[in-house]
Amino acid sequence: MLRFEVSVEDLLRSRFALSPALDLCLLLRTLTGRGRPLPRAWATRLLPAFERLRRETELDAVLALQTSHGGPDFVAPPPRGLTQTWAQDLATIRATPLDAARHECVATATGPAARDPRVRAVLDSPDAVSRIAEAMDQAWHELLAPDWPQLRAICERDVVHRVGVIGEHGWATTIESLHPGITWRAGGIEIGFFRGGTVPLVGDGLLLVPSVFVGHVAAHLEDPWPRTLVYPARGTAALWGEQETVPHPDALTALVGRARARLLLALDAPASTSHLARSLAMAPGAVGDHLAILRSAGLLVRARSGRSVLYRRTPLGEALVAGSG
């Protein structure tokens, strides 16, 4: 079992972040069959480009560093916050000292793929870091960048939901909601399916990173990452396309229309117009118009949160959704 010892100061310093580089690594593991399976539509769309990148770039060297349990830290640097971008991650990767990168490569590139001559030529080269970074950048732009606004919106909505749970029910409920195997007990976070003993947070807090590609909770326990839990983001239905699209039951659709039904169903957590537009692949202007109509009908309310205006269902909207299921 893994147990994080948590103090009041740790709770005050705990925070959320997004990690484009980590999600890229998780997607690459998935495409090699070592992660959460992709829906058929996504696999059909991405696998041809993935295989072409393996032939035409040095992506196999990146793949040789990945296992089903993780990879080197330098290709997935710790995120700074919710505004983390791929450009920031890429700059950090490129700035990795060669000796540090090679030390991690020796520890992680231990499988048969690492003995491929093409792979070894990259990993043993004096410009290994820049070549790995370039292959990752190409993979980012071809495999993940087109969908990243939608994926980011899903993760941002998850964070909005978790922050709301913290405010209403406290940290214990929030932590336990991340995964059924996580419990809050006697001032600590216990994860029964991990090994690791007891890990004190010593006032540094816990970093919480939602991801659309992780199937279960993952943990970072060693530097350079802070003590971290990576957990499945809520609302990945928008990601899984034809297999898990946001439902729109016939009765609700007949009553308010298909687009408004999708918006009502998607608002299981507060969200902004831009988040809804990205996650549902709708035009922002159309989303705004539909939200105004739903609000005037008494099905939604809105409130400002920082620089964003968030919409949520009213009791009447909740009853309408519940009755349509």
C-alpha positions as a Markdown table, in Angstrom:
| # | Residue | x | y | z |
|---|---|---|---|---|
| 1 | Met | 0.0 | 0.0 | 0.0 |
| 2 | Leu | 1.1 | 3.6 | -0.7 |
| 3 | Arg | 0.2 | 6.2 | 2.0 |
| 4 | Phe | 0.7 | 10.0 | 1.7 |
| 5 | Glu | 1.0 | 11.6 | 5.1 |
| 6 | Val | -0.9 | 14.9 | 4.8 |
| 7 | Ser | -0.7 | 18.0 | 7.0 |
| 8 | Val | -2.9 | 21.1 | 7.0 |
| 9 | Glu | -0.1 | 22.9 | 5.3 |
| 10 | Asp | 0.0 | 20.2 | 2.6 |
| 11 | Leu | -3.6 | 20.8 | 1.9 |
| 12 | Leu | -3.0 | 24.6 | 1.5 |
| 13 | Arg | -0.2 | 23.9 | -0.9 |
| 14 | Ser | -1.9 | 21.2 | -3.0 |
| 15 | Arg | -2.8 | 22.2 | -6.5 |
| 16 | Phe | -3.9 | 21.1 | -9.9 |
| 17 | Ala | -1.9 | 21.1 | -13.2 |
| 18 | Leu | -2.2 | 19.9 | -16.8 |
| 19 | Ser | 0.7 | 18.2 | -18.6 |
| 20 | Pro | 0.7 | 18.1 | -22.4 |
| 21 | Ala | 4.0 | 16.2 | -22.4 |
| 22 | Leu | 2.7 | 13.5 | -20.1 |
| 23 | Asp | -0.5 | 13.1 | -22.1 |
| 24 | Leu | 1.6 | 12.7 | -25.3 |
| 25 | Cys | 3.7 | 10.0 | -23.6 |
| 26 | Leu | 0.5 | 8.2 | -22.5 |
| 27 | Leu | -1.0 | 8.4 | -26.0 |
| 28 | Leu | 2.2 | 6.9 | -27.4 |
| 29 | Arg | 2.1 | 4.1 | -24.9 |
| 30 | Thr | -1.5 | 3.5 | -25.9 |
| 31 | Leu | -0.7 | 3.4 | -29.6 |
| 32 | Thr | 1.9 | 0.7 | -28.9 |
| 33 | Gly | -0.7 | -1.4 | -26.9 |
| 34 | Arg | 0.7 | -0.5 | -23.5 |
| 35 | Gly | -1.9 | 1.8 | -22.2 |
| 36 | Arg | -5.6 | 2.4 | -22.0 |
| 37 | Pro | -7.1 | 1.2 | -25.3 |
| 38 | Leu | -8.3 | 3.8 | -27.6 |
| 39 | Pro | -11.8 | 3.7 | -29.1 |
| 40 | Arg | -11.9 | 2.1 | -32.5 |
| 41 | Ala | -12.6 | 5.4 | -34.3 |
| 42 | Trp | -9.6 | 7.1 | -32.7 |
| 43 | Ala | -7.3 | 4.2 | -33.3 |
| 44 | Thr | -8.4 | 4.0 | -37.0 |
| 45 | Arg | -7.7 | 7.7 | -37.4 |
| 46 | Leu | -4.3 | 7.9 | -35.5 |
| 47 | Leu | -2.6 | 4.5 | -36.2 |
| 48 | Pro | -1.7 | 5.2 | -39.9 |
| 49 | Ala | 0.0 | 8.5 | -39.0 |
| 50 | Phe | 1.7 | 6.9 | -36.0 |
| 51 | Glu | 3.1 | 4.1 | -38.2 |
| 52 | Arg | 4.3 | 6.6 | -40.7 |
| 53 | Leu | 6.0 | 8.6 | -38.1 |
| 54 | Arg | 7.8 | 5.5 | -36.9 |
| 55 | Arg | 9.1 | 4.9 | -40.4 |
| 56 | Glu | 10.0 | 8.5 | -41.3 |
| 57 | Thr | 11.2 | 10.0 | -38.0 |
| 58 | Glu | 13.1 | 8.9 | -35.0 |
| 59 | Leu | 10.0 | 8.2 | -33.0 |
| 60 | Asp | 11.0 | 4.6 | -32.2 |
| 61 | Ala | 13.8 | 6.0 | -30.0 |
| 62 | Val | 11.1 | 7.8 | -28.0 |
| 63 | Leu | 9.0 | 4.6 | -27.8 |
| 64 | Ala | 12.0 | 2.6 | -26.6 |
| 65 | Leu | 12.0 | 4.8 | -23.5 |
| 66 | Gln | 8.4 | 4.1 | -22.6 |
| 67 | Thr | 7.1 | 1.1 | -20.7 |
| 68 | Ser | 3.6 | 0.2 | -19.5 |
| 69 | His | 4.6 | 1.7 | -16.1 |
| 70 | Gly | 6.2 | 4.9 | -17.1 |
| 71 | Gly | 9.2 | 6.5 | -18.8 |
| 72 | Pro | 12.1 | 9.0 | -18.2 |
| 73 | Asp | 11.2 | 12.2 | -16.5 |
| 74 | Phe | 13.0 | 14.4 | -19.0 |
| 75 | Val | 10.5 | 13.6 | -21.7 |
| 76 | Ala | 7.6 | 14.5 | -19.4 |
| 77 | Pro | 8.8 | 17.3 | -17.2 |
| 78 | Pro | 6.7 | 18.4 | -14.2 |
| 79 | Pro | 4.0 | 20.9 | -15.2 |
| 80 | Arg | 3.9 | 24.3 | -13.5 |
| 81 | Gly | 0.1 | 24.7 | -13.5 |
| 82 | Leu | -3.1 | 24.7 | -15.5 |
| 83 | Thr | -1.8 | 26.9 | -18.3 |
| 84 | Gln | 1.0 | 24.6 | -19.2 |
| 85 | Thr | 1.6 | 24.4 | -23.0 |
| 86 | Trp | 3.4 | 22.0 | -25.2 |
| 87 | Ala | 5.8 | 24.8 | -26.2 |
| 88 | Gln | 6.9 | 25.1 | -22.6 |
| 89 | Asp | 7.3 | 21.4 | -22.2 |
| 90 | Leu | 9.3 | 21.1 | -25.4 |
| 91 | Ala | 11.6 | 23.9 | -24.3 |
| 92 | Thr | 12.2 | 22.1 | -21.0 |
| 93 | Ile | 12.9 | 18.8 | -22.8 |
| 94 | Arg | 15.4 | 20.4 | -25.2 |
| 95 | Ala | 17.2 | 22.1 | -22.2 |
| 96 | Thr | 17.9 | 18.7 | -20.6 |
| 97 | Pro | 21.7 | 18.1 | -20.1 |
| 98 | Leu | 22.9 | 15.2 | -22.1 |
| 99 | Asp | 24.4 | 13.4 | -19.1 |
| 100 | Ala | 21.1 | 13.6 | -17.2 |
| 101 | Ala | 19.2 | 12.3 | -20.3 |
| 102 | Arg | 21.6 | 9.4 | -20.8 |
| 103 | His | 21.4 | 8.4 | -17.2 |
| 104 | Glu | 17.6 | 8.1 | -17.5 |
| 105 | Cys | 17.8 | 6.4 | -20.9 |
| 106 | Val | 20.0 | 3.7 | -19.4 |
| 107 | Ala | 17.5 | 3.1 | -16.6 |
| 108 | Thr | 14.4 | 3.0 | -18.9 |
| 109 | Ala | 15.5 | 1.8 | -22.3 |
| 110 | Thr | 16.0 | -1.9 | -21.3 |
| 111 | Gly | 13.6 | -3.7 | -23.6 |
| 112 | Pro | 14.2 | -5.3 | -27.0 |
| 113 | Ala | 13.3 | -2.1 | -28.9 |
| 114 | Ala | 16.3 | -0.4 | -27.3 |
| 115 | Arg | 18.7 | -2.8 | -29.0 |
| 116 | Asp | 17.5 | -1.8 | -32.5 |
| 117 | Pro | 20.4 | -0.2 | -34.4 |
| 118 | Arg | 18.3 | 2.8 | -35.4 |
| 119 | Val | 17.3 | 3.4 | -31.9 |
| 120 | Arg | 20.8 | 2.9 | -30.5 |
| 121 | Ala | 22.1 | 5.4 | -33.0 |
| 122 | Val | 19.8 | 8.0 | -31.6 |
| 123 | Leu | 20.2 | 7.2 | -27.9 |
| 124 | Asp | 24.0 | 7.1 | -28.1 |
| 125 | Ser | 24.5 | 10.2 | -30.2 |
| 126 | Pro | 25.9 | 13.4 | -28.8 |
| 127 | Asp | 22.7 | 15.2 | -30.0 |
| 128 | Ala | 20.3 | 12.6 | -28.5 |
| 129 | Val | 18.3 | 15.1 | -26.6 |
| 130 | Ser | 17.5 | 17.3 | -29.6 |
| 131 | Arg | 16.7 | 14.3 | -31.7 |
| 132 | Ile | 14.3 | 12.9 | -29.2 |
| 133 | Ala | 12.7 | 16.3 | -28.7 |
| 134 | Glu | 12.3 | 16.7 | -32.5 |
| 135 | Ala | 10.6 | 13.3 | -32.8 |
| 136 | Met | 8.3 | 14.2 | -29.9 |
| 137 | Asp | 7.4 | 17.5 | -31.5 |
| 138 | Gln | 6.5 | 15.9 | -34.8 |
| 139 | Ala | 4.4 | 13.3 | -32.9 |
| 140 | Trp | 2.7 | 16.1 | -30.9 |
| 141 | His | 1.7 | 18.1 | -34.0 |
| 142 | Glu | 0.4 | 15.1 | -36.0 |
| 143 | Leu | -1.1 | 12.9 | -33.3 |
| 144 | Leu | -2.3 | 15.1 | -30.5 |
| 145 | Ala | -2.3 | 18.9 | -31.3 |
| 146 | Pro | -5.5 | 18.8 | -33.4 |
| 147 | Asp | -7.5 | 17.3 | -30.5 |
| 148 | Trp | -5.7 | 19.1 | -27.7 |
| 149 | Pro | -8.1 | 22.0 | -27.3 |
| 150 | Gln | -10.9 | 19.5 | -26.8 |
| 151 | Leu | -8.8 | 17.4 | -24.4 |
| 152 | Arg | -7.7 | 20.5 | -22.4 |
| 153 | Ala | -11.3 | 21.5 | -22.1 |
| 154 | Ile | -12.2 | 18.2 | -20.6 |
| 155 | Cys | -9.4 | 18.4 | -18.1 |
| 156 | Glu | -10.2 | 22.0 | -17.2 |
| 157 | Arg | -13.8 | 21.1 | -16.6 |
| 158 | Asp | -12.7 | 18.3 | -14.3 |
| 159 | Val | -10.6 | 20.7 | -12.3 |
| 160 | Val | -13.6 | 23.1 | -12.0 |
| 161 | His | -15.6 | 20.2 | -10.7 |
| 162 | Arg | -13.0 | 19.1 | -8.2 |
| 163 | Val | -12.5 | 22.6 | -6.8 |
| 164 | Gly | -16.2 | 22.8 | -6.3 |
| 165 | Val | -16.2 | 19.6 | -4.4 |
| 166 | Ile | -13.4 | 20.9 | -2.2 |
| 167 | Gly | -15.4 | 24.0 | -1.4 |
| 168 | Glu | -18.6 | 22.1 | -0.7 |
| 169 | His | -17.4 | 18.8 | 0.9 |
| 170 | Gly | -13.7 | 19.2 | 1.7 |
| 171 | Trp | -10.5 | 17.5 | 0.6 |
| 172 | Ala | -11.3 | 14.0 | 1.9 |
| 173 | Thr | -14.3 | 13.7 | -0.4 |
| 174 | Thr | -12.4 | 15.2 | -3.3 |
| 175 | Ile | -9.5 | 12.8 | -3.0 |
| 176 | Glu | -11.7 | 9.7 | -2.6 |
| 177 | Ser | -13.6 | 10.7 | -5.7 |
| 178 | Leu | -10.5 | 10.4 | -7.9 |
| 179 | His | -10.7 | 6.6 | -7.9 |
| 180 | Pro | -12.5 | 3.9 | -5.9 |
| 181 | Gly | -9.2 | 2.5 | -4.6 |
| 182 | Ile | -8.2 | 5.7 | -2.9 |
| 183 | Thr | -9.3 | 6.4 | 0.7 |
| 184 | Trp | -8.7 | 9.2 | 3.2 |
| 185 | Arg | -7.8 | 7.7 | 6.6 |
| 186 | Ala | -6.4 | 9.2 | 9.7 |
| 187 | Gly | -4.9 | 12.3 | 8.1 |
| 188 | Gly | -3.5 | 10.5 | 5.1 |
| 189 | Ile | -4.2 | 9.3 | 1.6 |
| 190 | Glu | -4.1 | 5.6 | 1.1 |
| 191 | Ile | -3.9 | 3.8 | -2.2 |
| 192 | Gly | -4.3 | 0.1 | -1.8 |
| 193 | Phe | -3.2 | -1.0 | -5.2 |
| 194 | Phe | 0.2 | 0.7 | -5.1 |
| 195 | Arg | 3.4 | -0.3 | -3.3 |
| 196 | Gly | 5.5 | 2.4 | -1.8 |
| 197 | Gly | 5.1 | 2.5 | 2.0 |
| 198 | Thr | 4.5 | 5.8 | 3.7 |
| 199 | Val | 5.5 | 9.0 | 1.9 |
| 200 | Pro | 5.4 | 12.3 | 3.9 |
| 201 | Leu | 4.5 | 15.4 | 1.9 |
| 202 | Val | 6.4 | 17.6 | 4.4 |
| 203 | Gly | 4.5 | 20.7 | 3.7 |
| 204 | Asp | 5.0 | 20.7 | -0.1 |
| 205 | Gly | 1.4 | 19.6 | -0.9 |
| 206 | Leu | 0.2 | 17.2 | -3.6 |
| 207 | Leu | 0.1 | 17.8 | -7.3 |
| 208 | Leu | -3.1 | 16.5 | -8.9 |
| 209 | Val | -3.0 | 16.1 | -12.7 |
| 210 | Pro | -6.1 | 15.0 | -14.6 |
| 211 | Ser | -5.6 | 13.1 | -17.9 |
| 212 | Val | -7.9 | 11.7 | -20.6 |
| 213 | Phe | -5.5 | 8.9 | -21.4 |
| 214 | Val | -4.7 | 7.3 | -18.0 |
| 215 | Gly | -7.0 | 4.4 | -17.2 |
| 216 | His | -6.2 | 4.3 | -13.5 |
| 217 | Val | -4.4 | 6.5 | -11.0 |
| 218 | Ala | -0.6 | 6.9 | -11.4 |
| 219 | Ala | 1.8 | 8.3 | -8.9 |
| 220 | His | 5.1 | 10.3 | -9.0 |
| 221 | Leu | 7.1 | 9.8 | -5.8 |
| 222 | Glu | 10.6 | 11.0 | -6.7 |
| 223 | Asp | 12.2 | 14.2 | -7.9 |
| 224 | Pro | 12.1 | 16.2 | -10.2 |
| 225 | Trp | 8.4 | 15.8 | -9.9 |
| 226 | Pro | 6.6 | 16.8 | -6.7 |
| 227 | Arg | 4.6 | 14.1 | -5.1 |
| 228 | Thr | 1.9 | 13.7 | -7.7 |
| 229 | Leu | -1.3 | 11.8 | -8.5 |
| 230 | Val | -2.3 | 11.5 | -12.1 |
| 231 | Tyr | -6.0 | 10.5 | -12.4 |
| 232 | Pro | -8.7 | 9.9 | -15.1 |
| 233 | Ala | -10.5 | 13.1 | -15.9 |
| 234 | Arg | -14.3 | 13.1 | -15.7 |
| 235 | Gly | -16.3 | 13.6 | -18.8 |
| 236 | Thr | -14.2 | 11.7 | -21.3 |
| 237 | Ala | -17.3 | 10.8 | -23.3 |
| 238 | Ala | -16.5 | 13.7 | -25.7 |
| 239 | Leu | -13.1 | 12.1 | -26.3 |
| 240 | Trp | -14.3 | 8.6 | -27.1 |
| 241 | Gly | -16.4 | 9.8 | -30.1 |
| 242 | Glu | -18.9 | 7.2 | -31.5 |
| 243 | Gln | -18.5 | 4.8 | -28.6 |
| 244 | Glu | -19.1 | 7.2 | -25.8 |
| 245 | Thr | -20.6 | 10.4 | -27.2 |
| 246 | Val | -22.6 | 12.5 | -24.8 |
| 247 | Pro | -26.1 | 10.9 | -25.0 |
| 248 | His | -29.2 | 12.8 | -26.0 |
| 249 | Pro | -32.3 | 10.8 | -25.0 |
| 250 | Asp | -35.2 | 11.0 | -27.4 |
| 251 | Ala | -37.6 | 12.7 | -24.9 |
| 252 | Leu | -35.1 | 15.4 | -23.9 |
| 253 | Thr | -34.1 | 16.0 | -27.5 |
| 254 | Ala | -37.8 | 16.3 | -28.6 |
| 255 | Leu | -38.4 | 18.8 | -25.8 |
| 256 | Val | -35.5 | 21.2 | -26.2 |
| 257 | Gly | -33.7 | 20.1 | -29.4 |
| 258 | Arg | -30.6 | 18.0 | -30.0 |
| 259 | Ala | -28.0 | 20.7 | -29.5 |
| 260 | Arg | -29.6 | 22.0 | -26.2 |
| 261 | Ala | -30.0 | 18.5 | -25.0 |
| 262 | Arg | -26.3 | 17.8 | -25.5 |
| 263 | Leu | -25.5 | 21.0 | -23.6 |
| 264 | Leu | -27.8 | 20.2 | -20.7 |
| 265 | Leu | -26.3 | 16.6 | -20.4 |
| 266 | Ala | -22.8 | 17.9 | -20.7 |
| 267 | Leu | -23.3 | 20.3 | -17.7 |
| 268 | Asp | -22.8 | 17.6 | -15.1 |
| 269 | Ala | -20.2 | 20.0 | -13.8 |
| 270 | Pro | -20.0 | 23.8 | -14.2 |
| 271 | Ala | -18.4 | 24.9 | -17.5 |
| 272 | Ser | -17.8 | 28.0 | -19.5 |
| 273 | Thr | -19.0 | 28.6 | -23.0 |
| 274 | Ser | -15.6 | 28.0 | -24.5 |
| 275 | His | -15.1 | 24.8 | -22.6 |
| 276 | Leu | -18.4 | 23.5 | -23.8 |
| 277 | Ala | -17.7 | 24.5 | -27.4 |
| 278 | Arg | -14.3 | 22.7 | -27.4 |
| 279 | Ser | -15.5 | 19.6 | -25.6 |
| 280 | Leu | -18.6 | 19.2 | -27.8 |
| 281 | Ala | -17.0 | 20.4 | -31.0 |
| 282 | Met | -19.6 | 23.2 | -31.4 |
| 283 | Ala | -19.2 | 26.8 | -32.5 |
| 284 | Pro | -18.9 | 29.2 | -29.5 |
| 285 | Gly | -21.5 | 31.5 | -30.9 |
| 286 | Ala | -24.0 | 28.7 | -31.2 |
| 287 | Val | -23.2 | 27.5 | -27.7 |
| 288 | Gly | -23.8 | 31.0 | -26.4 |
| 289 | Asp | -27.1 | 31.3 | -28.1 |
| 290 | His | -28.3 | 27.9 | -26.8 |
| 291 | Leu | -27.1 | 28.6 | -23.3 |
| 292 | Ala | -29.1 | 31.9 | -23.3 |
| 293 | Ile | -32.3 | 30.1 | -24.3 |
| 294 | Leu | -31.8 | 27.4 | -21.7 |
| 295 | Arg | -31.1 | 30.0 | -19.0 |
| 296 | Ser | -34.2 | 32.0 | -19.9 |
| 297 | Ala | -36.2 | 28.8 | -19.6 |
| 298 | Gly | -34.9 | 28.4 | -16.0 |
| 299 | Leu | -32.8 | 25.3 | -16.8 |
| 300 | Leu | -29.4 | 26.9 | -16.2 |
| 301 | Val | -27.9 | 29.6 | -14.0 |
| 302 | Arg | -24.5 | 31.3 | -14.5 |
| 303 | Ala | -21.9 | 32.7 | -12.1 |
| 304 | Arg | -18.5 | 34.3 | -12.4 |
| 305 | Ser | -15.5 | 32.3 | -11.3 |
| 306 | Gly | -12.3 | 34.3 | -11.7 |
| 307 | Arg | -12.1 | 35.4 | -15.3 |
| 308 | Ser | -14.7 | 32.8 | -16.5 |
| 309 | Val | -18.5 | 32.7 | -16.5 |
| 310 | Leu | -19.6 | 29.2 | -15.6 |
| 311 | Tyr | -23.0 | 27.7 | -16.3 |
| 312 | Arg | -24.6 | 25.0 | -14.2 |
| 313 | Arg | -28.0 | 23.2 | -14.2 |
| 314 | Thr | -30.8 | 24.5 | -11.9 |
| 315 | Pro | -32.9 | 22.1 | -9.9 |
| 316 | Leu | -35.4 | 22.2 | -12.8 |
| 317 | Gly | -32.6 | 21.4 | -15.2 |
| 318 | Glu | -31.4 | 18.5 | -13.0 |
| 319 | Ala | -34.9 | 17.1 | -12.8 |
| 320 | Leu | -35.3 | 17.4 | -16.6 |
| 321 | Val | -32.1 | 15.5 | -17.2 |
| 322 | Ala | -32.9 | 12.9 | -14.6 |
| 323 | Gly | -36.3 | 12.3 | -16.0 |
| 324 | Ser | -34.9 | 11.7 | -19.5 |
| 325 | Gly | -32.5 | 9.0 | -18.5 |
